[in-house]
Amino acid sequence: MTRKQLIEAIRSKSSYLCVGLDTDPERIPKQLLSSPDPIFEFNKAIIDATRDFAVAYKINTAFYEAQGIDGWKAMQKTVEYIPKDIFTIADAKRGDIGNTSSQYAKAFFEKLPFDSITVAPYMGSDSVQPFLEYPGKWAIVLGLTSNAGAADFELKTMEGSRLYEQVLKTVAEWGTDENLMFVVGATQAAEFKNIRKIIPTHFLLVPGVGAQGGSLKEISEYAMNEDIGLLVNASRAVIYADNTTDFASAARKQAQAYQQEMKTYIR
Amino acid sequence: MTRKQLIEAIRSKSSYLCVGLDTDPERIPKQLLSSPDPIFEFNKAIIDATRDFAVAYKINTAFYEAQGIDGWKAMQKTVEYIPKDIFTIADAKRGDIGNTSSQYAKAFFEKLPFDSITVAPYMGSDSVQPFLEYPGKWAIVLGLTSNAGAADFELKTMEGSRLYEQVLKTVAEWGTDENLMFVVGATQAAEFKNIRKIIPTHFLLVPGVGAQGGSLKEISEYAMNEDIGLLVNASRAVIYADNTTDFASAARKQAQAYQQEMKTYIR
């Protein structure tokens, strides 16, 4: 999906909501567990319920890999089920030497039809470059993450600026705002103004709203740009809004609540 | 596998060779492609041919993911086929917020029987910790990698020392030399003495010998400690030593050549 198509989808739905499919068999409604493929059945119901309000779905690959081959199958079925006009993210945090990153790009952009993949920046340019070579596909590189561990390295100072600032500045030179986004955690609201000075036009994928406590209002106020430039992710707060037979309608209500709030922030 | 068992295996085989199974259907001998599972058939032949000289096998997950569900199946069959007295590494470069890293640990340590997994340090302590909670299992954290991109961040200076040095120092405090190793590329020989000052007792996983040009002699001279403390990986140089019907015996010869050279360095 191109930047233009993504912006159109956001404008048309008045939403920049990404729903995170961190689907854990231990947390989904019990009645689904007797189905032949409970993970996919759950995801299908969540997608059907939330697709009017979401412009993106983020599949957290760890939860699927934890289920082995069945999990990988459920991931494939899920990404293939997502409507083509909704942006798809493999939240996989991959990155390795060039010939290996090329294989990851093949896995997620050719074998699976994801629009984008999250990428760890530690190993530098040749670990990111292979993800930038597919027209209409995106690398979403870790900038400043939402977790406590962000303090260990990302927020440390390196050659006059913090590591995450160096990462944003440096990585932005490897691609364009048409094939690169950055992950910035919603819990890092104090840094958003600064981040927009470094990368004014790039889209940001913002996890950490909901279960992790980030504020949608603050993010939207500090980080929205003239093309919106935000995909705000909620995972647990939407998909586990309820764990009875009403789970899908509860997820729909929660997704709609985010969309309604987002609508008020869109300029 | 415990540290003690690993050291015993190294002493008993006079080898610290890790064979990297970066198995690419485009590079394996053509006659295997008609088998129902060419990747596993290739790996099985390579393992049978090299197991006398290798103390570890490293499965590069990217190459398996690039083949989709069939690849994940081949990975599972391969790791289950590797003899239990040989150390297994999922070269997966994973790492995410705590609840997600826990799922990756489950994927590679419970669903699959790997002894260890490579982990990216960027997201800090809670992204690494879940891998350290399994007795006899290991996190192998990226320190200084073998690729050109290492210059982009890893070798930059941060609060008085280079990023990779900060990573070694900081991450070493999160575990012990019984559950943590570090990746240091063979192409970084000039840094090995310095690395041993920071982490004198930890095992190092050293890729980059062979196709990437690192010197086994230099690594062994600068980085071996009294428990050997090294797993030196060769992937392409061993597994693609020949691509005719003789590929397995060519791989065996190449593995044996490394082992013979290693034997002369072991103190």
Interface residues (C-beta under 8 A of the other chain):
Chain A: D22 D24 N60 A62 F63 E65 A66 Q67 G68 I69 G71 W72 K73 Q76 D91 K93 R94 G95 D96 I97 G98 T100 S101 Q103 Y104 K106 A107 F108 E110 K111 L112 A120 P121 Y122 M123 G124 S125 D126 S127 V128 L142 T145 S146 N147 A148 G149 A150 A151 D152 F153 E154 K156 T157 M158 E159 L163 Q166 V167 T170
Chain B: D22 D24 N60 A62 F63 E65 A66 Q67 G68 I69 G71 W72 K73 Q76 D91 K93 R94 G95 D96 I97 G98 T100 S101 Q103 Y104 K106 A107 F108 E110 K111 L112 A120 P121 Y122 M123 G124 S125 D126 S127 V128 L142 T145 S146 N147 A148 G149 A150 A151 D152 F153 E154 K156 T157 M158 E159 L163 Q166 V167 T170
